[in-house]
Amino acid sequence: MNKDFLWGSATASYQCEGAWNLDDKVESMWDVYLHENNLENGDNASDFYHHFEEDLLQLKNGGQNAFRMSLAWPRIIKNKEGEVNSKGVDFYRKILQCCLDKDITPFVTIYHWDLPQYWEETGGWLNNEVSYAYQKYAKICFEKFGDLVDLWVTFNEPKWFVSSGYLIGNYPPAHKNPQEMIIAAYHVMLASALGVKIFKEGGYKGQIGIVHSFTPVNGVDDSLETRIAMRYADNYCNNWILDTACQGEFPIDLLSELNKKFDLSFINIKELDVIKENTVDFIGLNYYARALIRPYSNGETVLVANNSGNGGSNKVIIKGWFEQVFDDPDAIYTEWGTEICPLGLEQGLKEVWNKYHLPLYISENGIGVREDVTVDEVQDDYRISYMNDHIAAMMNAMDDGVDMRGYFAWSTFDLYSWKNGCEKRYGLVAIDFDTPNLLRKPKKSYYWYKEIIESKGKKNREKEMGLVMKNVMLVCNAGMSTGILAKKIEKASQGLLSVKAYGEAEYEEYANNYDLILLGPQIRHLKPEIESKVSIPVDYIAPQHYGIMNGEAVFQDIKKILNIKEEE
């Protein structure tokens, strides 16, 4: 791994800073929305505003060499006229200088959802003027902080704040209007290009990219209908951001479909030229889950986000286009209905690299759970397991030639998680929000991550005893019931094995990433054929073990095949 690889963690201004009305900061759209609706807010959040020196020292002591942060537009620009808040500028310069003093590379996002309320009152991202206001704001950021920053991001996750704000309706301005979503999406991507334009024209040092909430798209089968649905889903989830930012063009088939039902007359040809001419230097990918897609069947468009974590489910149906599957029996889901799928990341990284050939960063990756932070140390083995598997997926992609430049865990410490409040915790460091000084305590994952970094990622593939984790593929007719057995084998191995199940029709595509293929008894006759196609051992699961899903027994067989010897 390159010695310049960035190992860090990430935050966002509204989610961590607090100090919502201090030092001449003006209101954001989130301040107003949450206050007016009497919802849990980020007025104090993690109080990074007063703790940043402590937090950055802790980040440094954890072995991290990079910090992803965002600038708050309402803290920097006081009004529509563009009056600069010197106190806000001073605050961010202190943070950035503190990073550099500690040999921490700042990875700086210009916009992470907190639009100033004075612009929201003009229509927000429905107003073309806001795109050009963003350009002026970005220029001020480059001028005030450019000597301290080499890596800039125009926007964080356009998909989420646009779809949630204008289509789903669970984020401000809480509208549910597809026409508005289309307009807002256009203005955000225009603003991103305008930011790139002013950056390149100004000759500022470093590079500028965009951060996307990456959702690789898989289908339930290989039928033509499913493939068409997958294309619709990919346009909805990914392409309108990545194609536009990286290639300078909105997907033409997406525009063609939208033009059948919606008014696209707001699109300006000269602005399309700006988008075409000002593409990004790199891509940041925030990965949490893939999207498993089936063809649209019936019903109206439905978008439900699980913000409770209490067993409710997400639901995505785009009428005429696709439906997303959230009840795959072979999948593992969090309490918030998010699938845990490291393989989706590995495959997705390869797809993005092959399509755009731009340097990639994993700009966010993590798992949110409820945790008791009153204990001496949070024993978050589930976070360690999650990060371990996703870092391994990233490294597998790197082995296959993907140009990865960094990995950022979400998040540096516990913070305010938008509509999920503070109870959904992602941090490597626990914050007790009930203590007067917001006591910080590193979790078990914080120390584990330090070891990973010190080993340059190698330790994620090893047990503490020095045993290398092996990857095992189970193959059966469809991959369904065998998925249950895969989980049992993994559990029995206590971290020695990563086991995934595939159907007979799909195994060949992924075989190169595995150390062993085990066949279900029903297809053991295919063993000679499969052996002729791969260069790894192939065997079959004993019927008596398969029939009762005996993961421990299969694990013992795997140890013999792969000559795995556990140390006492």
Residue pairs with C-beta under 8 A, 6 or more apart in sequence:
1 395
1 398
1 456
1 457
2 405
3 456
4 405
5 404
5 405
5 406
5 407
5 456
5 457
6 65
6 66
6 105
6 107
6 361
6 405
6 406
6 407
6 408
7 63
7 64
7 65
7 66
7 406
7 407
7 449
7 452
7 453
8 59
8 64
8 65
8 66
8 67
8 68
8 104
8 105
8 107
8 406
8 407
8 408
8 409
9 59
9 64
9 67
9 68
9 408
9 409
9 410
9 411
9 412
9 428
10 67
10 68
10 69
10 107
10 363
10 364
10 408
10 409
10 410
10 411
10 412
11 46
11 48
11 67
11 68
11 69
11 70
11 411
11 412
11 413
11 415
12 69
12 70
12 109
12 112
12 113
12 156
12 415
13 69
13 70
13 71
13 72
13 75
13 112
13 114
14 28
14 30
14 42
14 45
14 72
14 112
14 113
14 114
14 416
15 42
15 45
15 46
15 411
15 415
15 416
15 417
15 418
16 45
16 46
16 48
16 411
16 412
16 413
16 415
16 416
17 42
17 45
17 46
17 47
17 48
17 49
17 72
17 75
18 42
18 43
18 44
18 45
18 46
18 47
18 48
18 49
18 50
19 25
19 47
19 49
19 50
20 27
20 31
20 41
20 42
20 43
20 44
21 27
21 31
21 43
22 49
23 75
23 85
23 87
23 88
23 91
24 78
24 85
24 87
24 88
25 72
25 74
25 75
25 85
25 88
26 74
26 78
26 79
26 116
26 117
26 118
27 74
27 116
27 117
28 72
28 73
28 74
28 114
28 115
28 116
28 117
29 114
29 115
29 116
29 117
29 120
29 124
29 172
29 173
30 41
30 42
30 113
30 114
30 172
31 41
31 43
31 74
31 117
32 117
32 120
32 172
33 39
33 171
33 172
33 173
33 174
34 40
34 41
34 42
35 41
39 419
40 416
40 421
40 422
41 416
42 416
44 438
45 415
45 416
46 55
46 413
46 414
46 415
46 416
46 431
46 438
47 438
48 55
49 91
51 438
51 440
52 94
52 95
52 98
53 98
54 440
55 412
55 413
55 429
55 440
56 67
56 95
56 98
56 99
56 102
56 104
57 102
58 413
58 429
58 440
58 442
59 67
59 102
59 104
59 412
60 102
60 103
60 104
62 428
62 442
62 446
62 447
62 449
62 450
62 453
63 449
63 450
63 451
63 453
63 454
64 104
64 449
64 450
64 453
65 103
65 104
65 105
65 453
66 104
66 105
66 106
66 107
66 406
66 408
67 99
67 104
67 105
67 106
67 107
67 412
68 107
68 108
68 109
68 363
68 364
68 408
69 95
69 106
69 107
69 108
69 109
70 108
70 109
70 110
70 111
70 112
70 156
71 92
71 108
71 109
71 110
71 111
71 141
71 145
72 88
72 114
73 111
73 114
73 115
73 116
73 137
74 114
74 115
74 116
74 117
75 85
75 88
75 91
75 92
76 84
76 85
76 88
76 89
76 92
76 137
76 140
76 141
76 144
77 83
77 84
77 85
77 116
77 137
77 140
78 84
78 85
79 118
80 118
80 119
80 122
80 133
82 133
82 136
82 137
82 140
84 140
84 144
89 144
89 145
92 144
92 145
93 144
93 145
93 148
95 106
96 106
96 108
96 145
96 148
96 149
97 148
99 105
99 106
99 148
100 106
100 148
105 150
105 151
106 148
106 149
106 151
107 151
107 153
107 284
107 361
107 363
107 406
107 408
108 141
108 145
108 149
108 151
108 152
108 153
109 153
109 155
109 156
109 211
110 134
110 137
110 138
110 141
110 152
110 153
110 154
110 155
110 195
111 134
111 154
111 155
111 156
111 191
112 156
113 156
113 157
113 161
113 171
115 124
115 125
115 130
119 127
119 130
119 133
120 172
120 173
122 129
122 130
123 130
124 130
124 165
124 173
124 184
125 162
125 165
125 166
125 183
125 184
125 187
125 188
126 166
126 180
126 183
126 184
126 187
127 187
128 187
128 190
128 266
130 187
130 191
131 187
131 188
131 190
131 191
131 194
132 191
132 194
134 191
134 194
134 195
135 191
135 194
135 195
135 197
135 198
138 154
138 194
138 195
138 198
138 199
139 198
139 202
141 152
142 152
142 198
142 199
142 202
142 204
143 202
146 202
146 204
146 205
146 206
147 205
149 206
150 205
150 206
150 207
151 206
151 207
151 209
151 282
152 199
152 206
152 207
152 208
152 209
153 208
153 209
153 210
153 211
153 284
153 363
154 191
154 192
154 195
154 196
154 208
154 209
154 210
154 245
154 280
155 188
155 191
155 192
155 210
155 211
156 211
156 286
157 211
157 212
157 213
157 286
158 185
158 188
158 189
158 192
158 210
158 212
158 241
159 212
159 213
159 237
159 238
159 240
159 241
160 171
160 213
161 171
162 181
162 184
162 185
162 188
163 181
163 303
164 170
164 171
164 305
165 171
165 172
165 173
165 174
165 175
165 184
166 173
166 175
166 176
166 177
166 180
166 181
166 184
167 175
167 176
167 177
167 178
167 180
167 181
167 303
168 176
168 303
168 304
168 305
169 175
169 176
170 305
170 307
170 419
171 418
171 419
178 262
178 301
179 262
179 263
182 258
182 262
182 264
183 266
185 240
186 266
186 267
189 240
189 241
189 244
189 245
189 250
189 275
190 271
190 274
190 275
192 210
192 245
192 280
193 245
193 248
193 274
193 275
193 277
193 278
193 279
194 274
194 278
195 208
196 208
196 278
196 279
196 280
197 274
197 277
197 278
199 208
200 208
200 278
207 281
207 282
208 280
208 281
209 280
209 281
209 282
209 283
209 284
209 358
209 361
210 241
210 245
210 280
210 283
210 284
211 283
211 284
211 285
211 286
211 363
211 364
212 238
212 241
212 242
212 245
212 283
212 284
212 285
212 286
213 286
213 288
214 238
214 285
214 286
214 287
214 348
214 352
215 237
215 238
215 289
215 290
215 291
216 238
216 290
216 291
216 344
216 345
216 347
216 348
216 351
217 230
217 233
217 234
217 237
217 238
217 290
217 291
217 293
218 230
218 290
218 291
218 292
218 293
218 344
218 347
219 226
219 227
219 229
219 230
219 292
219 293
219 294
220 226
220 292
220 293
220 294
220 325
222 505
223 295
225 295
226 293
226 294
226 295
228 295
229 293
229 294
229 295
229 296
229 321
229 322
229 323
230 293
230 322
231 253
232 257
232 318
232 321
232 322
233 291
233 293
233 318
233 321
233 322
233 324
235 251
235 253
235 254
235 257
236 318
236 321
236 322
237 291
239 251
239 254
240 250
240 251
240 254
242 283
242 352
242 355
242 356
243 249
243 250
243 251
244 250
244 275
245 279
245 280
245 283
246 279
246 280
246 283
246 356
246 358
247 279
247 356
248 275
248 276
248 277
248 278
248 279
249 272
249 275
249 276
250 275
255 264
257 321
258 264
280 358
281 358
281 359
282 358
282 359
282 360
282 361
282 405
283 352
283 356
283 358
283 359
283 360
283 361
284 360
284 361
284 362
284 363
284 364
285 348
285 349
285 352
285 360
285 361
285 362
285 363
286 362
286 363
286 364
286 365
286 410
287 344
287 345
287 348
287 362
287 364
287 365
287 390
288 338
288 364
288 365
288 366
289 338
289 339
289 340
289 341
289 344
290 339
290 341
290 344
290 348
291 316
291 324
292 324
292 325
292 328
292 331
292 339
293 322
293 323
293 324
293 325
294 322
294 323
294 325
295 322
295 323
296 317
296 318
296 319
296 320
296 321
296 322
296 323
297 323
299 317
299 319
300 317
300 319
301 317
301 318
301 319
302 315
302 316
302 317
303 315
303 316
303 317
304 312
304 313
304 314
304 315
304 316
305 314
305 419
306 312
306 313
306 314
306 336
306 337
307 336
307 419
307 420
308 336
309 334
309 335
309 336
309 368
309 370
309 420
309 423
309 424
310 335
311 335
312 337
313 326
313 327
313 337
314 324
314 326
314 337
314 338
315 324
315 326
316 323
316 324
316 326
317 323
317 324
326 333
326 337
326 339
328 339
329 480
329 483
329 484
330 479
330 480
330 483
330 484
330 501
331 339
331 340
331 341
331 483
332 339
332 340
332 487
333 339
333 340
334 340
334 367
334 368
334 369
335 369
335 370
336 368
336 420
336 424
340 367
340 386
340 389
342 389
342 390
342 392
342 393
343 393
343 500
343 510
345 362
345 365
345 390
345 393
345 394
345 397
346 393
346 394
346 396
346 397
346 513
349 360
349 393
349 394
349 397
349 402
349 404
350 397
350 400
350 402
352 360
353 360
353 397
353 401
353 402
353 403
357 403
358 403
359 403
359 404
359 405
360 402
360 403
360 404
360 405
361 404
361 405
361 406
361 407
361 408
362 390
362 394
362 404
362 406
362 407
362 408
363 406
363 408
364 408
364 409
364 410
364 411
365 387
365 390
365 407
365 408
365 409
365 410
366 383
366 386
366 387
366 409
366 410
366 411
366 426
367 382
367 383
367 386
367 387
367 426
368 417
368 420
368 424
368 425
368 426
369 380
369 382
369 383
369 424
369 425
370 423
370 424
370 425
371 378
371 380
371 425
371 430
372 378
373 414
373 425
373 430
373 431
373 432
373 441
374 432
376 441
377 441
377 442
377 443
377 444
378 430
378 441
378 443
378 444
379 443
379 444
380 443
380 444
380 445
381 444
383 428
383 443
383 445
384 444
384 445
384 448
385 495
387 409
387 445
387 448
387 449
387 452
387 460
388 452
388 460
389 498
391 407
391 452
391 457
391 460
392 460
392 461
392 469
392 498
394 404
394 407
395 457
395 460
395 461
396 513
397 404
398 404
409 428
409 449
410 426
411 426
411 427
411 428
412 427
412 428
412 429
413 427
413 428
413 429
413 430
413 431
413 440
414 422
414 425
414 426
414 427
414 429
414 430
414 431
414 433
415 422
415 426
415 427
415 431
416 422
417 424
417 425
417 426
422 433
427 443
428 442
428 443
428 445
428 446
428 449
429 440
429 441
429 442
429 443
429 446
430 440
430 441
430 442
430 443
431 438
431 439
431 440
432 438
432 439
432 441
451 459
452 459
452 460
461 468
461 469
462 468
462 469
463 469
463 495
463 496
465 566
465 567
466 567
467 496
467 564
467 566
467 567
469 495
469 496
469 497
469 498
470 496
470 497
470 498
470 515
470 516
470 558
470 562
470 564
471 497
471 498
471 499
471 500
471 513
471 514
471 515
471 516
472 489
472 497
472 498
472 499
472 500
472 514
472 515
472 516
472 517
472 518
472 558
473 499
473 500
473 501
473 502
473 507
473 510
473 511
473 514
473 516
473 517
473 518
474 482
474 483
474 485
474 486
474 489
474 499
474 500
474 501
474 502
474 517
474 518
474 519
474 520
474 541
475 482
475 501
475 502
475 503
475 504
475 507
475 517
475 518
475 519
475 520
475 523
475 530
476 482
476 501
476 503
476 504
476 519
476 520
476 522
476 523
477 503
477 504
477 520
477 522
477 523
478 503
478 504
479 501
479 502
479 503
479 506
480 501
482 501
482 520
483 501
484 549
485 501
485 541
485 546
485 549
485 551
485 554
486 499
486 500
486 501
487 499
487 551
488 549
488 550
488 551
488 552
488 554
489 497
489 499
489 551
489 554
489 555
489 558
490 497
490 498
490 499
490 551
491 551
492 551
492 552
492 554
492 555
493 499
493 555
493 558
496 564
496 566
497 555
497 558
500 510
500 514
502 510
504 523
504 526
507 517
507 530
508 533
508 534
511 517
511 533
511 534
511 536
512 534
514 536
515 536
515 537
515 562
516 536
516 537
516 538
516 539
516 558
516 561
516 562
517 530
517 534
517 536
517 537
517 538
517 539
518 538
518 539
518 540
518 541
518 554
518 558
519 526
519 527
519 530
519 538
519 539
519 540
519 541
520 540
520 541
520 546
521 540
521 541
521 542
521 543
521 546
524 540
527 538
527 539
527 540
530 538
531 538
537 561
537 562
539 557
539 561
541 554
541 557
542 553
542 554
542 557
544 550
545 553
545 554
545 557
546 554
558 564
559 565
559 566
